[in-house]
Amino acid sequence: MNAVPKYDSLVFHEAALKLRTRRQEILANNLANS
């Protein structure tokens, strides 16, 4: 067993969180601008 899958899942989770927060910021900006 190697630690690569766990590391990859952690990186993927962090990237997903960043994308989610970024998308929420964009949606909030669109609502504020409209």
C-alpha positions in Angstrom: 0.0 0.0 0.0 1.2 3.5 -0.8 0.0 6.9 0.5 -0.6 8.3 -3.0 -4.4 7.7 -3.1 -4.9 9.4 0.3 -2.8 12.4 -0.8 -4.7 12.7 -4.1 -8.0 12.6 -2.3 -6.9 15.3 0.1 -5.7 17.5 -2.8 -9.0 16.9 -4.7 -11.0 17.7 -1.6 -9.1 21.0 -1.1 -9.5 21.9 -4.7 -13.2 21.1 -4.6 -13.6 23.3 -1.5 -11.8 26.2 -3.2 -14.0 25.8 -6.4 -17.1 25.7 -4.3 -16.3 28.9 -2.3 -15.2 30.6 -5.5 -18.5 29.7 -7.2 -20.4 31.0 -4.2 -18.5 34.3 -4.4 -19.3 34.6 -8.1 -23.0 33.9 -7.5 -23.1 36.4 -4.7 -21.5 39.0 -6.9 -24.0 38.3 -9.7 -26.9 38.7 -7.2 -25.5 41.9 -5.8 -24.9 43.4 -9.3 -28.3 42.5 -10.7 
